[in-house]
């Protein structure tokens, strides 16, 4: 948490992350990193740690504009009601 700037962001988040989507992405990433840290301390299998690290990476990717095909399709179809 501290390594990712968590303590600083507690007091400064409005100044640097005024976009709600960015705040959510950072929050999700920090949660995933905390889970990965806990998994390491509990000596869980590396697959568990890797899954949390991947989730953190994907969340941070949204901050820098990385978009997957799945993200695009989700955004397109969330606005439409597809009938039979």
PyMOL Python script that loads the backbone (N, CA, C, O; Angstrom):
from pymol import cmd

cmd.read_pdbstr("""\
ATOM      1  N   UNK A   1       0.829  -1.191   0.000  1.00  0.00           N
ATOM      2  CA  UNK A   1       0.000   0.000   0.000  1.00  0.00           C
ATOM      3  C   UNK A   1       0.869   1.248   0.000  1.00  0.00           C
ATOM      4  O   UNK A   1       0.664   2.152  -0.811  1.00  0.00           O
ATOM      5  N   UNK A   2       1.851   1.302   0.919  1.00  0.00           N
ATOM      6  CA  UNK A   2       2.722   2.470   0.982  1.00  0.00           C
ATOM      7  C   UNK A   2       3.550   2.617  -0.286  1.00  0.00           C
ATOM      8  O   UNK A   2       3.762   3.727  -0.774  1.00  0.00           O
ATOM      9  N   UNK A   3       4.023   1.472  -0.825  1.00  0.00           N
ATOM     10  CA  UNK A   3       4.853   1.501  -2.028  1.00  0.00           C
ATOM     11  C   UNK A   3       4.084   2.070  -3.218  1.00  0.00           C
ATOM     12  O   UNK A   3       4.678   2.676  -4.111  1.00  0.00           O
ATOM     13  N   UNK A   4       2.778   1.879  -3.232  1.00  0.00           N
ATOM     14  CA  UNK A   4       1.958   2.395  -4.329  1.00  0.00           C
ATOM     15  C   UNK A   4       1.483   3.818  -4.057  1.00  0.00           C
ATOM     16  O   UNK A   4       0.727   4.377  -4.853  1.00  0.00           O
ATOM     17  N   UNK A   5       1.912   4.409  -2.952  1.00  0.00           N
ATOM     18  CA  UNK A   5       1.508   5.776  -2.638  1.00  0.00           C
ATOM     19  C   UNK A   5       0.204   5.861  -1.881  1.00  0.00           C
ATOM     20  O   UNK A   5      -0.427   6.917  -1.853  1.00  0.00           O
ATOM     21  N   UNK A   6      -0.215   4.765  -1.263  1.00  0.00           N
ATOM     22  CA  UNK A   6      -1.496   4.713  -0.580  1.00  0.00           C
ATOM     23  C   UNK A   6      -1.651   5.747   0.519  1.00  0.00           C
ATOM     24  O   UNK A   6      -2.687   6.405   0.608  1.00  0.00           O
ATOM     25  N   UNK A   7      -0.620   5.900   1.371  1.00  0.00           N
ATOM     26  CA  UNK A   7      -0.728   6.868   2.458  1.00  0.00           C
ATOM     27  C   UNK A   7      -0.815   8.293   1.921  1.00  0.00           C
ATOM     28  O   UNK A   7      -1.577   9.105   2.445  1.00  0.00           O
ATOM     29  N   UNK A   8      -0.046   8.601   0.887  1.00  0.00           N
ATOM     30  CA  UNK A   8      -0.090   9.927   0.290  1.00  0.00           C
ATOM     31  C   UNK A   8      -1.448  10.187  -0.340  1.00  0.00           C
ATOM     32  O   UNK A   8      -2.007  11.278  -0.220  1.00  0.00           O
ATOM     33  N   UNK A   9      -1.973   9.163  -1.017  1.00  0.00           N
ATOM     34  CA  UNK A   9      -3.254   9.337  -1.706  1.00  0.00           C
ATOM     35  C   UNK A   9      -4.413   9.522  -0.739  1.00  0.00           C
ATOM     36  O   UNK A   9      -5.425  10.122  -1.101  1.00  0.00           O
ATOM     37  N   UNK A  10      -4.286   9.024   0.476  1.00  0.00           N
ATOM     38  CA  UNK A  10      -5.358   9.215   1.457  1.00  0.00           C
ATOM     39  C   UNK A  10      -5.611  10.693   1.692  1.00  0.00           C
ATOM     40  O   UNK A  10      -6.752  11.109   1.890  1.00  0.00           O
ATOM     41  N   UNK A  11      -4.562  11.478   1.671  1.00  0.00           N
ATOM     42  CA  UNK A  11      -4.711  12.899   1.962  1.00  0.00           C
ATOM     43  C   UNK A  11      -4.773  13.754   0.703  1.00  0.00           C
ATOM     44  O   UNK A  11      -5.222  14.899   0.756  1.00  0.00           O
ATOM     45  N   UNK A  12      -4.324  13.208  -0.439  1.00  0.00           N
ATOM     46  CA  UNK A  12      -4.206  14.020  -1.640  1.00  0.00           C
ATOM     47  C   UNK A  12      -5.042  13.518  -2.814  1.00  0.00           C
ATOM     48  O   UNK A  12      -4.886  14.025  -3.925  1.00  0.00           O
ATOM     49  N   UNK A  13      -5.913  12.552  -2.610  1.00  0.00           N
ATOM     50  CA  UNK A  13      -6.581  11.927  -3.749  1.00  0.00           C
ATOM     51  C   UNK A  13      -7.385  12.904  -4.595  1.00  0.00           C
ATOM     52  O   UNK A  13      -7.439  12.741  -5.814  1.00  0.00           O
ATOM     53  N   UNK A  14      -7.998  13.891  -4.007  1.00  0.00           N
ATOM     54  CA  UNK A  14      -8.792  14.832  -4.780  1.00  0.00           C
ATOM     55  C   UNK A  14      -7.921  15.670  -5.709  1.00  0.00           C
ATOM     56  O   UNK A  14      -8.348  16.029  -6.806  1.00  0.00           O
ATOM     57  N   UNK A  15      -6.709  15.979  -5.276  1.00  0.00           N
ATOM     58  CA  UNK A  15      -5.832  16.822  -6.078  1.00  0.00           C
ATOM     59  C   UNK A  15      -5.293  16.087  -7.293  1.00  0.00           C
ATOM     60  O   UNK A  15      -5.042  16.709  -8.326  1.00  0.00           O
ATOM     61  N   UNK A  16      -5.113  14.797  -7.194  1.00  0.00           N
ATOM     62  CA  UNK A  16      -4.479  14.050  -8.272  1.00  0.00           C
ATOM     63  C   UNK A  16      -5.425  13.097  -9.005  1.00  0.00           C
ATOM     64  O   UNK A  16      -5.194  12.776 -10.171  1.00  0.00           O
ATOM     65  N   UNK A  17      -6.447  12.660  -8.359  1.00  0.00           N
ATOM     66  CA  UNK A  17      -7.373  11.720  -8.976  1.00  0.00           C
ATOM     67  C   UNK A  17      -8.793  12.260  -8.873  1.00  0.00           C
ATOM     68  O   UNK A  17      -9.608  11.759  -8.099  1.00  0.00           O
ATOM     69  N   UNK A  18      -9.071  13.270  -9.650  1.00  0.00           N
ATOM     70  CA  UNK A  18     -10.398  13.877  -9.581  1.00  0.00           C
ATOM     71  C   UNK A  18     -11.397  13.182 -10.495  1.00  0.00           C
ATOM     72  O   UNK A  18     -12.573  13.543 -10.498  1.00  0.00           O
ATOM     73  N   UNK A  19     -10.962  12.201 -11.264  1.00  0.00           N
ATOM     74  CA  UNK A  19     -11.841  11.430 -12.132  1.00  0.00           C
ATOM     75  C   UNK A  19     -12.290  10.186 -11.366  1.00  0.00           C
ATOM     76  O   UNK A  19     -11.452   9.403 -10.918  1.00  0.00           O
ATOM     77  N   UNK A  20     -13.591   9.999 -11.212  1.00  0.00           N
ATOM     78  CA  UNK A  20     -14.124   8.876 -10.434  1.00  0.00           C
ATOM     79  C   UNK A  20     -13.686   7.538 -10.997  1.00  0.00           C
ATOM     80  O   UNK A  20     -13.425   6.602 -10.241  1.00  0.00           O
ATOM     81  N   UNK A  21     -13.602   7.437 -12.312  1.00  0.00           N
ATOM     82  CA  UNK A  21     -13.169   6.174 -12.929  1.00  0.00           C
ATOM     83  C   UNK A  21     -11.721   5.863 -12.572  1.00  0.00           C
ATOM     84  O   UNK A  21     -11.378   4.706 -12.328  1.00  0.00           O
ATOM     85  N   UNK A  22     -10.868   6.885 -12.540  1.00  0.00           N
ATOM     86  CA  UNK A  22      -9.472   6.692 -12.157  1.00  0.00           C
ATOM     87  C   UNK A  22      -9.357   6.318 -10.686  1.00  0.00           C
ATOM     88  O   UNK A  22      -8.561   5.453 -10.321  1.00  0.00           O
ATOM     89  N   UNK A  23     -10.145   6.964  -9.849  1.00  0.00           N
ATOM     90  CA  UNK A  23     -10.131   6.638  -8.430  1.00  0.00           C
ATOM     91  C   UNK A  23     -10.537   5.185  -8.217  1.00  0.00           C
ATOM     92  O   UNK A  23      -9.922   4.473  -7.423  1.00  0.00           O
ATOM     93  N   UNK A  24     -11.566   4.752  -8.922  1.00  0.00           N
ATOM     94  CA  UNK A  24     -12.033   3.374  -8.795  1.00  0.00           C
ATOM     95  C   UNK A  24     -10.973   2.391  -9.270  1.00  0.00           C
ATOM     96  O   UNK A  24     -10.756   1.358  -8.638  1.00  0.00           O
ATOM     97  N   UNK A  25     -10.320   2.702 -10.368  1.00  0.00           N
ATOM     98  CA  UNK A  25      -9.270   1.826 -10.896  1.00  0.00           C
ATOM     99  C   UNK A  25      -8.112   1.700  -9.910  1.00  0.00           C
ATOM    100  O   UNK A  25      -7.590   0.606  -9.695  1.00  0.00           O
ATOM    101  N   UNK A  26      -7.716   2.813  -9.319  1.00  0.00           N
ATOM    102  CA  UNK A  26      -6.630   2.770  -8.342  1.00  0.00           C
ATOM    103  C   UNK A  26      -7.052   2.001  -7.102  1.00  0.00           C
ATOM    104  O   UNK A  26      -6.272   1.218  -6.560  1.00  0.00           O
ATOM    105  N   UNK A  27      -8.275   2.219  -6.652  1.00  0.00           N
ATOM    106  CA  UNK A  27      -8.794   1.502  -5.489  1.00  0.00           C
ATOM    107  C   UNK A  27      -8.798   0.000  -5.748  1.00  0.00           C
ATOM    108  O   UNK A  27      -8.367  -0.778  -4.897  1.00  0.00           O
ATOM    109  N   UNK A  28      -9.287  -0.413  -6.923  1.00  0.00           N
ATOM    110  CA  UNK A  28      -9.327  -1.839  -7.265  1.00  0.00           C
ATOM    111  C   UNK A  28      -7.925  -2.427  -7.344  1.00  0.00           C
ATOM    112  O   UNK A  28      -7.691  -3.557  -6.916  1.00  0.00           O
ATOM    113  N   UNK A  29      -6.999  -1.656  -7.893  1.00  0.00           N
ATOM    114  CA  UNK A  29      -5.623  -2.124  -7.991  1.00  0.00           C
ATOM    115  C   UNK A  29      -4.998  -2.295  -6.607  1.00  0.00           C
ATOM    116  O   UNK A  29      -4.339  -3.299  -6.336  1.00  0.00           O
ATOM    117  N   UNK A  30      -5.205  -1.325  -5.751  1.00  0.00           N
ATOM    118  CA  UNK A  30      -4.642  -1.416  -4.406  1.00  0.00           C
ATOM    119  C   UNK A  30      -5.243  -2.580  -3.623  1.00  0.00           C
ATOM    120  O   UNK A  30      -4.537  -3.243  -2.864  1.00  0.00           O
ATOM    121  N   UNK A  31      -6.532  -2.833  -3.799  1.00  0.00           N
ATOM    122  CA  UNK A  31      -7.150  -3.982  -3.138  1.00  0.00           C
ATOM    123  C   UNK A  31      -6.522  -5.284  -3.625  1.00  0.00           C
ATOM    124  O   UNK A  31      -6.227  -6.174  -2.827  1.00  0.00           O
ATOM    125  N   UNK A  32      -6.319  -5.393  -4.931  1.00  0.00           N
ATOM    126  CA  UNK A  32      -5.711  -6.601  -5.493  1.00  0.00           C
ATOM    127  C   UNK A  32      -4.282  -6.772  -4.994  1.00  0.00           C
ATOM    128  O   UNK A  32      -3.857  -7.892  -4.710  1.00  0.00           O
ATOM    129  N   UNK A  33      -3.533  -5.673  -4.885  1.00  0.00           N
ATOM    130  CA  UNK A  33      -2.169  -5.760  -4.367  1.00  0.00           C
ATOM    131  C   UNK A  33      -2.155  -6.184  -2.900  1.00  0.00           C
ATOM    132  O   UNK A  33      -1.281  -6.939  -2.475  1.00  0.00           O
ATOM    133  N   UNK A  34      -3.116  -5.700  -2.137  1.00  0.00           N
ATOM    134  CA  UNK A  34      -3.208  -6.115  -0.734  1.00  0.00           C
ATOM    135  C   UNK A  34      -3.519  -7.608  -0.635  1.00  0.00           C
ATOM    136  O   UNK A  34      -2.970  -8.304   0.220  1.00  0.00           O
ATOM    137  N   UNK A  35      -4.410  -8.104  -1.520  1.00  0.00           N
ATOM    138  CA  UNK A  35      -4.713  -9.539  -1.528  1.00  0.00           C
ATOM    139  C   UNK A  35      -3.480 -10.351  -1.915  1.00  0.00           C
ATOM    140  O   UNK A  35      -3.224 -11.409  -1.342  1.00  0.00           O
ATOM    141  N   UNK A  36      -2.721  -9.857  -2.883  1.00  0.00           N
ATOM    142  CA  UNK A  36      -1.497 -10.550  -3.296  1.00  0.00           C
ATOM    143  C   UNK A  36      -0.501 -10.588  -2.153  1.00  0.00           C
ATOM    144  O   UNK A  36       0.133 -11.615  -1.912  1.00  0.00           O
ATOM    145  N   UNK A  37      -0.361  -9.488  -1.455  1.00  0.00           N
ATOM    146  CA  UNK A  37       0.548  -9.439  -0.309  1.00  0.00           C
ATOM    147  C   UNK A  37       0.127 -10.423   0.774  1.00  0.00           C
ATOM    148  O   UNK A  37       0.965 -11.112   1.356  1.00  0.00           O
ATOM    149  N   UNK A  38      -1.161 -10.484   1.037  1.00  0.00           N
ATOM    150  CA  UNK A  38      -1.678 -11.426   2.030  1.00  0.00           C
ATOM    151  C   UNK A  38      -1.443 -12.861   1.575  1.00  0.00           C
ATOM    152  O   UNK A  38      -1.067 -13.712   2.381  1.00  0.00           O
ATOM    153  N   UNK A  39      -1.660 -13.135   0.300  1.00  0.00           N
ATOM    154  CA  UNK A  39      -1.441 -14.482  -0.230  1.00  0.00           C
ATOM    155  C   UNK A  39       0.020 -14.892  -0.081  1.00  0.00           C
ATOM    156  O   UNK A  39       0.319 -16.043   0.238  1.00  0.00           O
ATOM    157  N   UNK A  40       0.923 -13.951  -0.312  1.00  0.00           N
ATOM    158  CA  UNK A  40       2.355 -14.234  -0.145  1.00  0.00           C
ATOM    159  C   UNK A  40       2.668 -14.539   1.311  1.00  0.00           C
ATOM    160  O   UNK A  40       3.365 -15.508   1.614  1.00  0.00           O
ATOM    161  N   UNK A  41       2.147 -13.703   2.216  1.00  0.00           N
ATOM    162  CA  UNK A  41       2.432 -13.904   3.642  1.00  0.00           C
ATOM    163  C   UNK A  41       1.842 -15.215   4.166  1.00  0.00           C
ATOM    164  O   UNK A  41       2.359 -15.798   5.118  1.00  0.00           O
ATOM    165  N   UNK A  42       0.758 -15.671   3.538  1.00  0.00           N
ATOM    166  CA  UNK A  42       0.133 -16.931   3.938  1.00  0.00           C
ATOM    167  C   UNK A  42       0.703 -18.122   3.174  1.00  0.00           C
ATOM    168  O   UNK A  42       0.253 -19.257   3.334  1.00  0.00           O
ATOM    169  N   UNK A  43       1.714 -17.836   2.331  1.00  0.00           N
ATOM    170  CA  UNK A  43       2.375 -18.880   1.542  1.00  0.00           C
ATOM    171  C   UNK A  43       1.397 -19.672   0.663  1.00  0.00           C
ATOM    172  O   UNK A  43       1.515 -20.889   0.520  1.00  0.00           O
ATOM    173  N   UNK A  44       0.438 -18.956   0.083  1.00  0.00           N
ATOM    174  CA  UNK A  44      -0.507 -19.576  -0.840  1.00  0.00           C
ATOM    175  C   UNK A  44       0.199 -19.874  -2.162  1.00  0.00           C
ATOM    176  O   UNK A  44       1.267 -19.322  -2.429  1.00  0.00           O
ATOM    177  N   UNK A  45      -0.381 -20.731  -2.981  1.00  0.00           N
ATOM    178  CA  UNK A  45       0.246 -21.062  -4.269  1.00  0.00           C
ATOM    179  C   UNK A  45       0.475 -19.814  -5.125  1.00  0.00           C
ATOM    180  O   UNK A  45      -0.262 -18.831  -5.045  1.00  0.00           O
ATOM    181  N   UNK A  46       1.509 -19.893  -5.932  1.00  0.00           N
ATOM    182  CA  UNK A  46       1.866 -18.739  -6.759  1.00  0.00           C
ATOM    183  C   UNK A  46       0.746 -18.350  -7.724  1.00  0.00           C
ATOM    184  O   UNK A  46       0.665 -17.194  -8.140  1.00  0.00           O
ATOM    185  N   UNK A  47      -0.116 -19.301  -8.083  1.00  0.00           N
ATOM    186  CA  UNK A  47      -1.237 -18.988  -8.982  1.00  0.00           C
ATOM    187  C   UNK A  47      -2.185 -17.981  -8.339  1.00  0.00           C
ATOM    188  O   UNK A  47      -2.754 -17.128  -9.020  1.00  0.00           O
ATOM    189  N   UNK A  48      -2.349 -18.086  -7.024  1.00  0.00           N
ATOM    190  CA  UNK A  48      -3.219 -17.143  -6.307  1.00  0.00           C
ATOM    191  C   UNK A  48      -2.623 -15.741  -6.336  1.00  0.00           C
ATOM    192  O   UNK A  48      -3.325 -14.757  -6.571  1.00  0.00           O
ATOM    193  N   UNK A  49      -1.331 -15.668  -6.095  1.00  0.00           N
ATOM    194  CA  UNK A  49      -0.639 -14.379  -6.119  1.00  0.00           C
ATOM    195  C   UNK A  49      -0.700 -13.798  -7.532  1.00  0.00           C
ATOM    196  O   UNK A  49      -0.974 -12.611  -7.707  1.00  0.00           O
ATOM    197  N   UNK A  50      -0.444 -14.634  -8.535  1.00  0.00           N
ATOM    198  CA  UNK A  50      -0.439 -14.175  -9.924  1.00  0.00           C
ATOM    199  C   UNK A  50      -1.805 -13.633 -10.336  1.00  0.00           C
ATOM    200  O   UNK A  50      -1.884 -12.633 -11.049  1.00  0.00           O
ATOM    201  N   UNK A  51      -2.874 -14.280  -9.897  1.00  0.00           N
ATOM    202  CA  UNK A  51      -4.221 -13.813 -10.251  1.00  0.00           C
ATOM    203  C   UNK A  51      -4.469 -12.421  -9.681  1.00  0.00           C
ATOM    204  O   UNK A  51      -5.026 -11.561 -10.365  1.00  0.00           O
ATOM    205  N   UNK A  52      -4.063 -12.195  -8.441  1.00  0.00           N
ATOM    206  CA  UNK A  52      -4.247 -10.872  -7.835  1.00  0.00           C
ATOM    207  C   UNK A  52      -3.369  -9.826  -8.517  1.00  0.00           C
ATOM    208  O   UNK A  52      -3.805  -8.694  -8.728  1.00  0.00           O
ATOM    209  N   UNK A  53      -2.144 -10.192  -8.860  1.00  0.00           N
ATOM    210  CA  UNK A  53      -1.256  -9.253  -9.543  1.00  0.00           C
ATOM    211  C   UNK A  53      -1.779  -8.916 -10.936  1.00  0.00           C
ATOM    212  O   UNK A  53      -1.651  -7.779 -11.391  1.00  0.00           O
ATOM    213  N   UNK A  54      -2.362  -9.889 -11.605  1.00  0.00           N
ATOM    214  CA  UNK A  54      -2.943  -9.630 -12.929  1.00  0.00           C
ATOM    215  C   UNK A  54      -4.124  -8.671 -12.806  1.00  0.00           C
ATOM    216  O   UNK A  54      -4.282  -7.763 -13.623  1.00  0.00           O
ATOM    217  N   UNK A  55      -4.948  -8.877 -11.787  1.00  0.00           N
ATOM    218  CA  UNK A  55      -6.088  -7.984 -11.578  1.00  0.00           C
ATOM    219  C   UNK A  55      -5.612  -6.557 -11.302  1.00  0.00           C
ATOM    220  O   UNK A  55      -6.190  -5.596 -11.810  1.00  0.00           O
ATOM    221  N   UNK A  56      -4.563  -6.425 -10.500  1.00  0.00           N
ATOM    222  CA  UNK A  56      -4.006  -5.099 -10.212  1.00  0.00           C
ATOM    223  C   UNK A  56      -3.475  -4.458 -11.487  1.00  0.00           C
ATOM    224  O   UNK A  56      -3.684  -3.268 -11.724  1.00  0.00           O
ATOM    225  N   UNK A  57      -2.793  -5.241 -12.297  1.00  0.00           N
ATOM    226  CA  UNK A  57      -2.239  -4.735 -13.552  1.00  0.00           C
ATOM    227  C   UNK A  57      -3.336  -4.274 -14.503  1.00  0.00           C
ATOM    228  O   UNK A  57      -3.210  -3.226 -15.135  1.00  0.00           O
ATOM    229  N   UNK A  58      -4.401  -5.043 -14.605  1.00  0.00           N
ATOM    230  CA  UNK A  58      -5.511  -4.661 -15.484  1.00  0.00           C
ATOM    231  C   UNK A  58      -6.167  -3.365 -15.009  1.00  0.00           C
ATOM    232  O   UNK A  58      -6.515  -2.507 -15.821  1.00  0.00           O
ATOM    233  N   UNK A  59      -6.333  -3.228 -13.701  1.00  0.00           N
ATOM    234  CA  UNK A  59      -6.938  -2.006 -13.164  1.00  0.00           C
ATOM    235  C   UNK A  59      -6.047  -0.801 -13.442  1.00  0.00           C
ATOM    236  O   UNK A  59      -6.538   0.262 -13.823  1.00  0.00           O
ATOM    237  N   UNK A  60      -4.742  -0.964 -13.254  1.00  0.00           N
ATOM    238  CA  UNK A  60      -3.832   0.143 -13.535  1.00  0.00           C
ATOM    239  C   UNK A  60      -3.780   0.456 -15.027  1.00  0.00           C
ATOM    240  O   UNK A  60      -3.563   1.603 -15.419  1.00  0.00           O
ATOM    241  N   UNK A  61      -3.977  -0.556 -15.849  1.00  0.00           N
ATOM    242  CA  UNK A  61      -3.995  -0.342 -17.296  1.00  0.00           C
ATOM    243  C   UNK A  61      -5.073   0.635 -17.724  1.00  0.00           C
ATOM    244  O   UNK A  61      -4.906   1.365 -18.701  1.00  0.00           O
ATOM    245  N   UNK A  62      -6.169   0.651 -16.998  1.00  0.00           N
ATOM    246  CA  UNK A  62      -7.232   1.598 -17.349  1.00  0.00           C
ATOM    247  C   UNK A  62      -6.808   3.042 -17.095  1.00  0.00           C
ATOM    248  O   UNK A  62      -7.325   3.966 -17.724  1.00  0.00           O
ATOM    249  N   UNK A  63      -5.863   3.235 -16.171  1.00  0.00           N
ATOM    250  CA  UNK A  63      -5.380   4.589 -15.890  1.00  0.00           C
ATOM    251  C   UNK A  63      -4.535   5.140 -17.029  1.00  0.00           C
ATOM    252  O   UNK A  63      -4.503   6.350 -17.256  1.00  0.00           O
ATOM    253  N   UNK A  64      -3.855   4.256 -17.743  1.00  0.00           N
ATOM    254  CA  UNK A  64      -2.963   4.717 -18.809  1.00  0.00           C
ATOM    255  C   UNK A  64      -3.565   4.509 -20.194  1.00  0.00           C
ATOM    256  O   UNK A  64      -2.903   4.723 -21.210  1.00  0.00           O
ATOM    257  N   UNK A  65      -4.826   4.088 -20.220  1.00  0.00           N
ATOM    258  CA  UNK A  65      -5.529   3.993 -21.484  1.00  0.00           C
ATOM    259  C   UNK A  65      -5.479   2.649 -22.170  1.00  0.00           C
ATOM    260  O   UNK A  65      -5.924   2.531 -23.311  1.00  0.00           O
ATOM    261  N   UNK A  66      -4.952   1.626 -21.512  1.00  0.00           N
ATOM    262  CA  UNK A  66      -4.984   0.299 -22.117  1.00  0.00           C
ATOM    263  C   UNK A  66      -6.417  -0.202 -22.120  1.00  0.00           C
ATOM    264  O   UNK A  66      -7.099  -0.167 -21.096  1.00  0.00           O
ATOM    265  N   UNK A  67      -6.866  -0.661 -23.261  1.00  0.00           N
ATOM    266  CA  UNK A  67      -8.234  -1.144 -23.398  1.00  0.00           C
ATOM    267  C   UNK A  67      -8.190  -2.482 -24.123  1.00  0.00           C
ATOM    268  O   UNK A  67      -7.517  -2.622 -25.145  1.00  0.00           O
ATOM    269  N   UNK A  68      -8.904  -3.456 -23.594  1.00  0.00           N
ATOM    270  CA  UNK A  68      -8.959  -4.761 -24.244  1.00  0.00           C
ATOM    271  C   UNK A  68     -10.194  -4.846 -25.130  1.00  0.00           C
ATOM    272  O   UNK A  68     -11.114  -4.038 -25.011  1.00  0.00           O
ATOM    273  N   UNK A  69     -10.202  -5.819 -26.006  1.00  0.00           N
ATOM    274  CA  UNK A  69     -11.354  -6.054 -26.868  1.00  0.00           C
ATOM    275  C   UNK A  69     -12.598  -6.315 -26.032  1.00  0.00           C
ATOM    276  O   UNK A  69     -13.687  -5.843 -26.360  1.00  0.00           O
ATOM    277  N   UNK A  70     -12.432  -7.061 -24.960  1.00  0.00           N
ATOM    278  CA  UNK A  70     -13.562  -7.357 -24.082  1.00  0.00           C
ATOM    279  C   UNK A  70     -14.140  -6.077 -23.483  1.00  0.00           C
ATOM    280  O   UNK A  70     -15.358  -5.941 -23.367  1.00  0.00           O
ATOM    281  N   UNK A  71     -13.280  -5.145 -23.104  1.00  0.00           N
ATOM    282  CA  UNK A  71     -13.745  -3.864 -22.559  1.00  0.00           C
ATOM    283  C   UNK A  71     -14.590  -3.106 -23.585  1.00  0.00           C
ATOM    284  O   UNK A  71     -15.638  -2.554 -23.252  1.00  0.00           O
ATOM    285  N   UNK A  72     -14.130  -3.086 -24.813  1.00  0.00           N
ATOM    286  CA  UNK A  72     -14.857  -2.376 -25.863  1.00  0.00           C
ATOM    287  C   UNK A  72     -16.230  -3.000 -26.071  1.00  0.00           C
ATOM    288  O   UNK A  72     -17.235  -2.292 -26.149  1.00  0.00           O
ATOM    289  N   UNK A  73     -16.270  -4.335 -26.161  1.00  0.00           N
ATOM    290  CA  UNK A  73     -17.553  -5.007 -26.354  1.00  0.00           C
ATOM    291  C   UNK A  73     -18.479  -4.780 -25.170  1.00  0.00           C
ATOM    292  O   UNK A  73     -19.677  -4.564 -25.355  1.00  0.00           O
ATOM    293  N   UNK A  74     -17.944  -4.825 -23.960  1.00  0.00           N
ATOM    294  CA  UNK A  74     -18.770  -4.565 -22.775  1.00  0.00           C
ATOM    295  C   UNK A  74     -19.381  -3.176 -22.833  1.00  0.00           C
ATOM    296  O   UNK A  74     -20.562  -3.002 -22.534  1.00  0.00           O
ATOM    297  N   UNK A  75     -18.589  -2.192 -23.214  1.00  0.00           N
ATOM    298  CA  UNK A  75     -19.088  -0.812 -23.290  1.00  0.00           C
ATOM    299  C   UNK A  75     -20.138  -0.649 -24.372  1.00  0.00           C
ATOM    300  O   UNK A  75     -21.110   0.084 -24.192  1.00  0.00           O
ATOM    301  N   UNK A  76     -19.950  -1.321 -25.488  1.00  0.00           N
ATOM    302  CA  UNK A  76     -20.922  -1.228 -26.580  1.00  0.00           C
ATOM    303  C   UNK A  76     -22.255  -1.831 -26.156  1.00  0.00           C
ATOM    304  O   UNK A  76     -23.305  -1.216 -26.342  1.00  0.00           O
ATOM    305  N   UNK A  77     -22.215  -3.035 -25.587  1.00  0.00           N
ATOM    306  CA  UNK A  77     -23.450  -3.756 -25.324  1.00  0.00           C
ATOM    307  C   UNK A  77     -24.120  -3.372 -24.002  1.00  0.00           C
ATOM    308  O   UNK A  77     -25.268  -3.752 -23.771  1.00  0.00           O
ATOM    309  N   UNK A  78     -23.439  -2.638 -23.140  1.00  0.00           N
ATOM    310  CA  UNK A  78     -24.102  -2.232 -21.897  1.00  0.00           C
ATOM    311  C   UNK A  78     -25.197  -1.201 -22.162  1.00  0.00           C
ATOM    312  O   UNK A  78     -26.088  -1.019 -21.333  1.00  0.00           O
ATOM    313  N   UNK A  79     -25.136  -0.524 -23.313  1.00  0.00           N
ATOM    314  CA  UNK A  79     -26.122   0.515 -23.647  1.00  0.00           C
ATOM    315  C   UNK A  79     -27.313  -0.022 -24.421  1.00  0.00           C
ATOM    316  O   UNK A  79     -28.310   0.677 -24.599  1.00  0.00           O
ATOM    317  N   UNK A  80     -27.211  -1.262 -24.882  1.00  0.00           N
ATOM    318  CA  UNK A  80     -28.262  -1.802 -25.735  1.00  0.00           C
ATOM    319  C   UNK A  80     -29.015  -2.921 -25.037  1.00  0.00           C
ATOM    320  O   UNK A  80     -28.447  -3.692 -24.264  1.00  0.00           O
ATOM    321  N   UNK A  81     -30.285  -2.988 -25.323  1.00  0.00           N
ATOM    322  CA  UNK A  81     -31.109  -4.106 -24.870  1.00  0.00           C
ATOM    323  C   UNK A  81     -31.336  -4.972 -26.095  1.00  0.00           C
ATOM    324  O   UNK A  81     -32.070  -4.595 -27.009  1.00  0.00           O
ATOM    325  N   UNK A  82     -30.709  -6.123 -26.108  1.00  0.00           N
ATOM    326  CA  UNK A  82     -30.821  -7.000 -27.271  1.00  0.00           C
ATOM    327  C   UNK A  82     -31.955  -7.995 -27.052  1.00  0.00           C
ATOM    328  O   UNK A  82     -31.920  -8.795 -26.118  1.00  0.00           O
ATOM    329  N   UNK A  83     -32.940  -7.937 -27.905  1.00  0.00           N
ATOM    330  CA  UNK A  83     -34.075  -8.836 -27.813  1.00  0.00           C
ATOM    331  C   UNK A  83     -33.910 -10.039 -28.718  1.00  0.00           C
ATOM    332  O   UNK A  83     -32.886 -10.200 -29.383  1.00  0.00           O
ATOM    333  N   UNK A  84     -34.924 -10.876 -28.735  1.00  0.00           N
ATOM    334  CA  UNK A  84     -34.877 -12.071 -29.579  1.00  0.00           C
ATOM    335  C   UNK A  84     -35.177 -11.721 -31.018  1.00  0.00           C
ATOM    336  O   UNK A  84     -35.183 -12.601 -31.879  1.00  0.00           O
TER     337      UNK A  84
END
""", "prot")
cmd.dss("prot")
cmd.show_as("cartoon", "prot")
cmd.util.cbc("prot")
cmd.orient("prot")
